[in-house]
Amino acid sequence: MPDVNPVYDKSDISLEREVVYRDSITSIQDVVETVRRWGIVVFPSYIKKDRLAKLNIEFDNLLVNRAKLGFTTDEYENITNIRLKQDELDSTTFSYIASFFNESFMSDVSQVYYGADNYRLNGEIFVSELTETQSKQTKPPFALHFDKRNVLKFFLYLTDTDERNGAMRALPGSNVRNRAAREDAMHRTALKDIENVLPEPLVPSMPICGPAGTLFIFDTDMCHGASFVKPGFTRRSMRGHTHSHEMLQAMDAEI
């Protein structure tokens, strides 16, 4: 492993694929324990081609009709990011997206992770397309960082994804130190003012690669950031944001 910033002990982090990748769906206990210890668990080919095709159709519908559908959309340089509120999503028109982010598997994981009735399951769903990176990016989502507002994310690749087209980079195990740093900072400053960007290249990372249909679950206290997208490549993805009630209250208080 490369030299790392002194804030991370080498025994606490890992860049070994087998630590976080699973060949098949495992028990809820394994999922929760892996995310708590390493910050992430990865399931390649979580969904099959027929369902994946339906999700891509709904993705296209959202992308083409985003202006008239009325959802908040971030558009800058090479990113189009549509923010869906699950309780406002038309579950008839977007039935596959709605059902996917309401799966009992995700609910079961969240319940054990946060405690019964102590979370909002995928209250926000982000539909994102990344195209060629046009210029040097030094801020999130490309810079290696942890989120100021902690989230458990259910992240789905809709395209085959590797380092050429924006695969997420991660430092498994960094979540333990970062959580302590974030929670300490929350007592001293507003959420928006927390320092959350890590010094690269001192802090290493590994790409989370996988075929279309790969699902990974991660706690955003773990260091993460998108890879740059090379010419001719595109990354399409969806992710659900699950918050604890404590974090929702902290966010409401800030607003």
C-alpha positions in Angstrom: 0.0 0.0 0.0 1.3 3.5 -0.8 2.3 5.9 1.9 -0.8 7.5 3.4 -1.6 10.6 5.3 -0.8 10.1 9.0 -4.5 10.4 10.0 -5.0 6.9 8.7 -3.3 3.9 10.3 -2.4 1.3 7.7 -4.0 -1.4 9.9 -7.4 0.5 9.7 -7.7 0.7 5.9 -7.5 -1.7 2.9 -7.3 -1.6 -0.9 -7.9 -5.4 -1.2 -10.9 -6.2 -3.5 -12.0 -9.2 -1.6 -12.5 -7.2 1.6 -15.6 -5.4 0.2 -16.7 -7.3 -3.0 -19.3 -10.1 -2.7 -20.0 -12.7 -5.5 -23.6 -13.0 -4.4 -26.1 -11.4 -2.0 -25.1 -12.2 1.5 -26.9 -11.9 4.9 -28.1 -8.6 6.2 -25.6 -9.1 9.1 -22.7 -9.5 6.7 -23.7 -6.4 4.8 -24.1 -4.2 7.9 -20.9 -5.5 9.5 -18.9 -4.9 6.3 -20.2 -1.4 5.8 -19.6 -0.6 9.5 -16.0 -1.9 9.3 -15.0 -0.9 5.9 -17.6 1.7 4.8 -18.7 -0.2 1.7 -19.9 -3.5 0.3 -20.1 -4.2 -3.5 -22.5 -6.6 -5.3 -21.6 -6.9 -9.0 -24.5 -7.8 -11.3 -27.1 -7.2 -8.5 -29.9 -6.8 -11.0 -30.5 -8.8 -14.3 -30.6 -7.5 -17.8 -34.3 -7.3 -18.3 -34.8 -5.1 -15.2 -31.8 -3.1 -16.0 -33.2 -2.3 -19.4 -36.4 -1.0 -17.9 -34.5 1.2 -15.5 -32.5 2.6 -18.4 -35.7 3.4 -20.2 -37.0 5.3 -17.2 -33.6 7.0 -16.9 -33.9 8.3 -20.5 -37.4 9.5 -19.8 -36.2 11.5 -16.8 -33.2 12.9 -18.7 -35.2 14.0 -21.8 -38.1 15.4 -19.9 -36.4 16.8 -16.9 -37.4 20.4 -17.5 -41.1 19.8 -17.7 -41.2 17.2 -14.9 -40.2 19.9 -12.4 -37.5 18.0 -10.5 -34.5 20.0 -9.3 -31.6 19.4 -11.8 -27.9 20.3 -11.4 -26.2 20.8 -14.8 -22.6 21.9 -14.9 -19.8 21.0 -17.3 -19.9 17.2 -17.7 -22.6 16.4 -15.1 -26.4 16.2 -15.3 -27.9 15.3 -11.9 -31.6 15.0 -11.4 -32.8 15.1 -7.8 -35.9 13.1 -7.2 -38.0 13.2 -4.0 -39.3 9.7 -3.5 -42.6 10.8 -2.1 -43.2 13.0 -5.1 -42.2 10.4 -7.7 -44.9 9.2 -10.1 -44.8 5.4 -9.2 -46.8 4.6 -12.4 -44.5 6.4 -14.9 -41.4 5.5 -13.0 -42.5 2.2 -11.5 -39.1 0.4 -11.8 -37.2 3.2 -10.1 -39.8 3.5 -7.4 -39.8 -0.3 -6.7 -36.1 -0.6 -6.9 -35.4 2.0 -4.2 -38.2 0.5 -2.0 -36.8 -3.0 -1.9 -37.1 -4.9 1.3 -33.3 -5.7 1.1 -32.5 -2.0 1.4 -35.0 -1.5 4.1 -33.7 -4.5 6.1 -30.1 -3.2 5.8 -31.1 0.3 6.9 -33.1 -1.0 9.8 -30.2 -3.0 11.2 -27.7 -0.2 10.4 -29.6 2.6 12.0 -32.1 0.9 14.3 -35.8 0.2 13.8 -37.8 3.3 12.7 -34.7 5.5 13.0 -34.2 6.2 9.3 -35.8 7.5 6.1 -35.3 5.0 3.3 -34.0 6.6 0.1 -36.0 9.8 0.6 -33.9 11.3 -2.2 -33.0 9.6 -5.4 -30.3 11.0 -7.7 -30.2 10.2 -11.4 -26.9 11.1 -12.8 -25.1 11.1 -16.2 -21.4 11.9 -16.4 -19.7 12.6 -19.7 -16.1 13.5 -20.6 -14.4 15.5 -17.9 -13.5 18.9 -19.5 -11.1 20.5 -17.0 -9.2 19.8 -13.9 -11.6 19.0 -11.0 -10.4 19.7 -7.5 -13.7 19.6 -5.6 -16.3 16.9 -4.8 -17.7 14.8 -6.4 -14.3 14.2 -8.1 -12.0 15.2 -5.2 -11.5 12.5 -2.5 -13.8 13.4 0.4 -16.3 12.4 3.0 -19.8 13.9 3.0 -20.6 16.7 5.5 -24.1 15.3 5.9 -23.8 11.6 6.6 -25.8 9.3 4.3 -26.1 5.6 3.7 -26.1 5.4 -0.1 -27.5 2.6 -2.3 -25.6 3.2 -5.6 -26.4 1.5 -8.9 -24.4 1.5 -12.1 -26.6 1.5 -15.2 -23.6 1.2 -17.5 -20.4 -1.0 -17.3 -18.2 1.2 -15.2 -14.5 1.4 -14.6 -11.8 4.1 -14.3 -12.4 5.2 -17.9 -15.9 6.4 -17.3 -16.1 7.7 -13.7 -16.0 4.7 -11.4 -16.2 5.8 -7.8 -13.0 5.7 -5.9 -13.0 4.6 -2.3 -10.7 4.1 0.7 -12.3 1.2 2.7 -11.8 1.6 6.4 -11.4 5.4 6.3 -15.0 5.8 7.6 -14.1 5.0 11.2 -11.6 8.0 11.5 -13.7 10.3 9.3 -16.9 9.6 11.3 -15.1 10.7 14.5 -13.8 13.8 12.8 -17.2 14.7 11.4 -19.1 14.2 14.6 -16.5 16.3 16.5 -16.7 19.1 13.9 -20.5 19.1 14.1 -20.2 20.4 17.7 -17.9 23.2 16.7 -19.3 24.5 13.3 -22.2 24.3 10.9 -22.5 21.2 8.7 -21.7 23.3 5.6 -18.4 24.5 7.0 -16.9 21.1 7.9 -13.6 20.5 6.2 -14.1 17.2 4.3 -11.7 17.1 1.3 -8.7 14.8 1.7 -5.2 15.6 0.4 -4.4 13.6 -2.7 -2.2 11.8 -3.7 -1.2 11.2 0.0 -4.5 9.4 0.6 -4.9 6.3 -1.6 -8.1 4.9 -3.1 -9.3 2.0 -5.2 -11.8 2.2 -8.1 -15.2 0.5 -7.5 -15.6 -1.1 -10.9 -18.4 -3.4 -12.1 -20.7 -4.3 -15.0 -24.1 -2.6 -15.5 -26.3 -3.7 -12.7 -23.7 -3.5 -10.0 -25.0 -2.2 -6.6 -22.8 -1.0 -3.8 -23.9 0.3 -0.4 -21.6 2.8 1.4 -21.5 5.0 4.3 -20.4 8.5 3.2 -18.1 8.9 6.1 -15.8 6.7 3.9 -13.4 8.6 1.6 -14.8 8.6 -1.9 -14.8 10.5 -5.2 -15.5 10.0 -8.8 -12.8 9.1 -11.4 -12.5 11.4 -14.4 -14.4 10.4 -17.5 -12.3 9.9 -20.6 -13.3 11.1 -24.1 -16.0 8.9 -25.7 -17.2 7.5 -22.4 -20.3 8.0 -20.2 -21.4 6.9 -16.8 -25.1 6.5 -16.0 -26.1 5.8 -12.4 -28.8 6.1 -9.8 -28.4 6.3 -6.0 -30.8 6.4 -3.1 -29.9 8.5 0.0 -31.0 7.0 3.3 -30.6 9.3 6.4 -30.9 8.6 10.1 -33.4 10.7 11.9 -30.6 12.4 13.8 -29.0 13.6 10.6 -32.3 14.7 9.2 -32.9 16.8 12.3 -29.4 18.3 12.1 -30.0 19.2 8.4 -33.4 20.7 9.3 -31.8 22.7 12.1 -29.2 24.1 9.7 -31.8 25.2 7.2 
